[in-house]
Amino acid sequence: MQLKFGFLAVALVVTISGCANNDAILKKQTETDARLEMLLQGNAAVNARLAELSRDVNDLQAQVKTNSTSIEELKPAVKKIRDAIDSISRQKSPETASNPVPRIEVVNREPTPANKDTRIQNEYMKAFALFSANKYDGAVEAFSSFMKRYPESEYAGNAQYWIGECHYSQQDFPRAVTAFNRVISAYPKGGKVPDAMLKLGFSYISMNDQAKAKVALQNLIDKYPNSQAAIKAKERLSHF
Protein backbone atom coordinates (compact mmCIF):
# COMPACT_ATOMS: atom_id res chain seq x y z
CA MET A 1 0.00 0.00 0.00
CA GLN A 2 2.85 2.37 0.90
CA LEU A 3 4.56 1.49 -2.37
CA LYS A 4 1.37 2.35 -4.29
CA PHE A 5 1.14 5.75 -2.58
CA GLY A 6 4.81 6.28 -3.34
CA PHE A 7 4.22 5.78 -7.05
CA LEU A 8 1.23 8.15 -6.93
CA ALA A 9 3.31 10.81 -5.20
CA VAL A 10 6.06 10.51 -7.80
CA ALA A 11 3.51 10.73 -10.62
CA LEU A 12 1.96 13.83 -9.05
CA VAL A 13 5.35 15.53 -8.72
CA VAL A 14 6.20 14.72 -12.34
CA THR A 15 2.84 16.08 -13.52
CA ILE A 16 3.23 19.31 -11.57
CA SER A 17 6.78 19.67 -12.82
CA GLY A 18 5.62 19.12 -16.40
CA CYS A 19 2.92 21.80 -16.08
CA ALA A 20 5.43 24.24 -14.63
CA ASN A 21 7.83 23.55 -17.48
CA ASN A 22 5.02 24.07 -20.03
CA ASP A 23 4.13 27.40 -18.43
CA ALA A 24 7.76 28.49 -18.51
CA ILE A 25 8.07 27.51 -22.18
CA LEU A 26 4.87 29.38 -23.07
CA LYS A 27 6.03 32.49 -21.24
CA LYS A 28 9.41 32.34 -22.99
CA GLN A 29 7.69 31.94 -26.37
CA THR A 30 5.44 34.92 -25.70
CA GLU A 31 8.44 37.05 -24.71
CA THR A 32 10.24 35.99 -27.89
CA ASP A 33 7.21 36.85 -30.03
CA ALA A 34 6.96 40.21 -28.31
CA ARG A 35 10.62 41.03 -28.96
CA LEU A 36 10.27 39.97 -32.59
CA GLU A 37 7.25 42.19 -33.13
CA MET A 38 9.02 45.10 -31.46
CA LEU A 39 11.99 44.61 -33.80
CA LEU A 40 9.76 44.44 -36.87
CA GLN A 41 7.80 47.53 -35.87
CA GLY A 42 11.01 49.36 -35.02
CA ASN A 43 12.38 48.61 -38.47
CA ALA A 44 9.12 49.80 -39.99
CA ALA A 45 9.53 53.13 -38.20
CA VAL A 46 13.07 53.43 -39.52
CA ASN A 47 11.86 52.65 -43.03
CA ALA A 48 9.22 55.36 -42.74
CA ARG A 49 11.87 57.86 -41.68
CA LEU A 50 14.11 56.82 -44.57
CA ALA A 51 11.22 57.27 -46.99
CA GLU A 52 10.56 60.74 -45.62
CA LEU A 53 14.21 61.74 -46.00
CA SER A 54 14.25 60.37 -49.54
CA ARG A 55 11.24 62.55 -50.36
CA ASP A 56 13.14 65.55 -48.99
CA VAL A 57 16.01 64.79 -51.36
CA ASN A 58 13.59 64.51 -54.27
CA ASP A 59 11.96 67.81 -53.33
CA LEU A 60 15.31 69.53 -53.31
CA GLN A 61 16.20 68.07 -56.69
CA ALA A 62 12.88 69.26 -58.09
CA GLN A 63 13.55 72.69 -56.65
CA VAL A 64 16.85 72.81 -58.53
CA LYS A 65 15.11 72.02 -61.82
CA THR A 66 12.08 74.29 -61.46
CA ASN A 67 13.51 77.32 -59.72
CA SER A 68 17.05 77.27 -61.07
CA THR A 69 18.30 77.50 -57.51
CA SER A 70 22.03 77.61 -57.09
CA ILE A 71 23.53 74.16 -56.56
CA GLU A 72 26.06 75.63 -54.18
CA GLU A 73 23.29 77.01 -51.95
CA LEU A 74 21.60 73.61 -51.75
CA LYS A 75 24.69 71.53 -51.04
CA PRO A 76 24.64 72.02 -47.22
CA ALA A 77 20.98 70.96 -47.02
CA VAL A 78 21.55 67.92 -49.23
CA LYS A 79 24.59 66.89 -47.21
CA LYS A 80 22.62 67.18 -43.97
CA ILE A 81 19.86 64.94 -45.31
CA ARG A 82 22.26 62.35 -46.67
CA ASP A 83 24.13 62.28 -43.33
CA ALA A 84 20.81 61.58 -41.61
CA ILE A 85 20.07 58.76 -44.06
CA ASP A 86 23.51 57.24 -43.44
CA SER A 87 22.96 57.47 -39.69
CA ILE A 88 19.60 55.71 -39.87
CA SER A 89 20.99 53.06 -42.22
CA ARG A 90 23.68 52.25 -39.66
CA GLN A 91 20.93 51.72 -37.08
CA LYS A 92 19.52 48.96 -39.30
CA SER A 93 22.74 46.93 -39.30
CA PRO A 94 22.62 43.37 -37.80
CA GLU A 95 24.74 44.48 -34.85
CA THR A 96 22.28 47.22 -33.97
CA ALA A 97 19.20 45.03 -34.57
CA SER A 98 20.48 42.45 -32.05
CA ASN A 99 20.85 45.13 -29.36
CA PRO A 100 17.59 45.85 -27.50
CA VAL A 101 18.59 49.38 -26.47
CA PRO A 102 18.01 51.11 -29.84
CA ARG A 103 14.60 49.44 -30.11
CA ILE A 104 13.57 50.88 -26.75
CA GLU A 105 14.70 54.30 -27.94
CA VAL A 106 12.59 53.94 -31.08
CA VAL A 107 9.57 52.91 -29.01
CA ASN A 108 9.79 55.83 -26.59
CA ARG A 109 10.72 58.50 -29.12
CA GLU A 110 8.10 61.16 -29.76
CA PRO A 111 6.78 60.98 -33.33
CA THR A 112 8.72 63.63 -35.26
CA PRO A 113 7.21 63.27 -38.73
CA ALA A 114 3.84 64.80 -39.40
CA ASN A 115 2.81 61.64 -41.28
CA LYS A 116 -0.36 60.17 -39.72
CA ASP A 117 0.71 56.55 -40.27
CA THR A 118 3.94 57.19 -38.40
CA ARG A 119 2.08 58.78 -35.47
CA ILE A 120 -0.25 55.78 -35.29
CA GLN A 121 2.70 53.39 -35.32
CA ASN A 122 4.45 55.31 -32.56
CA GLU A 123 1.36 55.18 -30.34
CA TYR A 124 1.08 51.44 -30.91
CA MET A 125 4.74 50.94 -30.05
CA LYS A 126 4.42 52.92 -26.83
CA ALA A 127 1.64 50.57 -25.72
CA PHE A 128 3.72 47.59 -26.83
CA ALA A 129 6.68 48.84 -24.79
CA LEU A 130 4.52 48.67 -21.65
CA PHE A 131 3.70 45.03 -22.39
CA SER A 132 7.38 44.24 -23.00
CA ALA A 133 8.20 45.78 -19.63
CA ASN A 134 5.57 43.53 -17.95
CA LYS A 135 3.43 46.55 -17.08
CA TYR A 136 0.29 44.70 -18.04
CA ASP A 137 -2.38 46.99 -16.57
CA GLY A 138 -0.84 49.99 -18.27
CA ALA A 139 -0.48 48.04 -21.51
CA VAL A 140 -4.15 47.01 -21.50
CA GLU A 141 -5.18 50.63 -20.98
CA ALA A 142 -2.82 51.86 -23.70
CA PHE A 143 -3.86 49.22 -26.24
CA SER A 144 -7.54 49.84 -25.49
CA SER A 145 -7.06 53.57 -25.97
CA PHE A 146 -5.21 52.92 -29.23
CA MET A 147 -8.06 50.79 -30.56
CA LYS A 148 -10.64 53.46 -29.71
CA ARG A 149 -8.65 56.16 -31.48
CA TYR A 150 -7.66 54.06 -34.50
CA PRO A 151 -10.26 51.29 -34.92
CA GLU A 152 -9.44 50.90 -38.62
CA SER A 153 -5.68 50.73 -38.15
CA GLU A 154 -3.79 47.69 -39.39
CA TYR A 155 -2.46 47.37 -35.82
CA ALA A 156 -5.91 47.20 -34.19
CA GLY A 157 -6.10 43.39 -34.37
CA ASN A 158 -2.59 43.08 -32.96
CA ALA A 159 -3.50 45.45 -30.13
CA GLN A 160 -6.50 43.29 -29.25
CA TYR A 161 -4.29 40.19 -29.28
CA TRP A 162 -1.76 41.72 -26.88
CA ILE A 163 -4.57 42.71 -24.54
CA GLY A 164 -5.33 38.98 -24.37
CA GLU A 165 -1.66 38.25 -23.70
CA CYS A 166 -1.68 40.78 -20.85
CA HIS A 167 -4.62 38.99 -19.19
CA TYR A 168 -3.04 35.59 -19.89
CA SER A 169 0.25 36.67 -18.30
CA GLN A 170 -1.68 37.81 -15.23
CA GLN A 171 -3.46 34.43 -15.15
CA ASP A 172 -6.81 36.16 -15.63
CA PHE A 173 -7.90 33.42 -18.02
CA PRO A 174 -11.62 34.32 -18.36
CA ARG A 175 -10.70 37.82 -19.56
CA ALA A 176 -7.99 36.32 -21.77
CA VAL A 177 -10.63 34.08 -23.39
CA THR A 178 -12.82 37.11 -24.06
CA ALA A 179 -9.93 39.06 -25.57
CA PHE A 180 -8.71 36.22 -27.80
CA ASN A 181 -12.24 35.47 -28.99
CA ARG A 182 -12.58 39.11 -30.00
CA VAL A 183 -9.42 38.86 -32.12
CA ILE A 184 -10.97 35.92 -33.97
CA SER A 185 -14.41 37.49 -34.44
CA ALA A 186 -13.55 41.16 -35.00
CA TYR A 187 -10.36 40.74 -37.05
CA PRO A 188 -10.85 37.47 -38.98
CA LYS A 189 -8.30 38.44 -41.64
CA GLY A 190 -5.68 39.65 -39.17
CA GLY A 191 -2.28 38.03 -38.87
CA LYS A 192 -2.75 37.31 -35.16
CA VAL A 193 -5.82 35.07 -35.55
CA PRO A 194 -3.90 31.73 -35.48
CA ASP A 195 -1.99 32.83 -32.37
CA ALA A 196 -5.23 33.99 -30.75
CA MET A 197 -6.83 30.59 -31.43
CA LEU A 198 -3.81 28.86 -29.91
CA LYS A 199 -3.85 30.99 -26.78
CA LEU A 200 -7.62 30.56 -26.54
CA GLY A 201 -7.04 26.81 -26.30
CA PHE A 202 -4.28 27.28 -23.73
CA SER A 203 -6.53 29.55 -21.69
CA TYR A 204 -9.22 26.87 -21.57
CA ILE A 205 -6.59 24.34 -20.50
CA SER A 206 -5.58 26.63 -17.64
CA MET A 207 -9.26 26.86 -16.69
CA ASN A 208 -9.44 23.03 -16.68
CA ASP A 209 -12.01 23.08 -19.47
CA GLN A 210 -10.51 20.30 -21.57
CA ALA A 211 -13.50 19.98 -23.91
CA LYS A 212 -13.41 23.62 -25.05
CA ALA A 213 -9.63 23.49 -25.25
CA LYS A 214 -9.75 20.55 -27.66
CA VAL A 215 -12.34 22.29 -29.84
CA ALA A 216 -10.33 25.52 -29.97
CA LEU A 217 -7.07 23.77 -30.83
CA GLN A 218 -8.68 21.53 -33.43
CA ASN A 219 -10.37 24.53 -35.05
CA LEU A 220 -6.95 26.14 -35.34
CA ILE A 221 -5.47 23.04 -36.97
CA ASP A 222 -8.38 22.77 -39.42
CA LYS A 223 -8.37 26.43 -40.43
CA TYR A 224 -4.62 27.17 -40.42
CA PRO A 225 -2.96 23.76 -40.88
CA ASN A 226 0.37 25.16 -42.07
CA SER A 227 0.82 27.80 -39.38
CA GLN A 228 3.34 27.62 -36.57
CA ALA A 229 0.44 27.95 -34.14
CA ALA A 230 -1.13 24.80 -35.60
CA ILE A 231 2.11 22.88 -35.03
CA LYS A 232 2.01 23.88 -31.37
CA ALA A 233 -1.68 22.97 -31.17
CA LYS A 234 -0.99 19.47 -32.54
CA GLU A 235 1.76 18.99 -30.00
CA ARG A 236 -0.49 20.08 -27.15
CA LEU A 237 -3.39 17.87 -28.30
CA SER A 238 -1.07 14.87 -28.26
CA HIS A 239 -0.83 15.24 -24.49
CA PHE A 240 -4.57 14.96 -23.87
Secondary structure, 3 states (H helix, E strand, C coil): CHHHHHHHHHHHHHHHHHHHHHHHHHHHHHHHHHHHHHHHHHHHHHHHHHHHHHHHHHHHHHHHHHHCCCHHHHHHHHHHHHHHHHHHHHHCCHHHHCCHHHHHHHHHCCCCCCCHHHHHHHHHHHHHHHHHCCCHHHHHHHHHHHHHHCCCCCCHHHHHHHHHHHHHHCCCHHHHHHHHHHHHHHCCCCCCHHHHHHHHHHHHHHCCCHHHHHHHHHHHHHHCCCCHHHHHHHHHHCCC
